[in-house]
Amino acid sequence: MGAAVHYHGAEAQIELGGRRIFVAHWDHHGYAMACTGDWDLVCCGHSHAAGVEQVANVKGGRTWLVNPGTVAGLAGPATWALGDLAAMRFQVLSMAA
């Protein structure tokens, strides 16, 4: 039986739902990778500032950049991101009451 969790290290390059996804901790690293145009979605963190935006890339397109914010609730309410990869729609949700 396989493990339920796979540790990718400092960054991950995965394909899920037919989408090319890059995941990194550092927000500046995530932004740089989104600018390459090699990914459909880039997820990053570190800043604890939630956000969903499309970034212009060097290939003339736009890449989704998603930061879930602070899932641990550091310096504010806990937030997380929910995404629909088929429709490429993303939203940040808060666990605040």
N, C-alpha and C positions, 0 to 999 in steps of 0.2 A: 504494500500500500504506500502511495506517495505522500510526501509531506503536504500539509495544508497551507504552509507559508513558504515562500521562496525568497531568500535574502539576495538582493541584486547588488548590494554594495552602495557606493556613493552616488551612483546614477543607474538608471535602467533604460534600456531600449527594447520596447516590446511592441508586438502587434496584437491588437485586441479588436474584435468586431470589424476586421478589415481596415483598421486605422493604425497608422504609424504613430506611436506615442513615445515621448521622451520624458523621463522623470528625474528631477534633480532637487537637492535640498536648497541650494543657493538661488535666490531670486535673480541675481545678475547673470548667473550661468543659464538659468531657464530662459531669460530674455534673449540672450545671445543665441541659444539653440533655436528659438522660435524664428529669429531673423534669418537663419540659414535656408528656410523653406524646405528642409528635408523631412519635416514632421507635420502631421495633421493636428496634433495636440501636444503641447508641452505643459507639464505640471511642475510647479516649484513651490517653495515655501520660504522659510527663514525670516522673512520680514514680519510675519504675523499680521499682515495687512491683506485681507481677502480681496480678491478681484478676478474678474473675467473680462478679457479683452481680446481683440484680434490685432495682431502685430503685423505690420508690413514686412515682407521678407525680400531677400535679394533676388528671388526668382520672379518677382512681380506679382505675387499672390499675397495672401494673408494667412497667418497661422494662429490658432487659438492658444492663448496663454492663460492658464488657470492657477490661481493661488487659493487654497482653501482657507487661509487665514491662520487661526490658532485653535486647532482641535483640542488642545489641552486647556483652553480658556485662560491663557496667559495675557495679562494686561487688558482683559475685556472678556465678553461672552465667548464661549466656545462656538466655533464655526466650522463648517465642512462644505465640500462641494459635491454636487450631484450632477452627473452628466449623462446625456443620451447620445451615444456614439453614432447611432443610425441617423439621427437628425442633426447631430453636432450642435446641441443646445446644452448650456451649462448654467447652473445657478449656485449661489452661495446661500446656505441655510444656517440659521443660528439656533443654538440650543437654549437661548435665553427664554425665560418664562414670559 
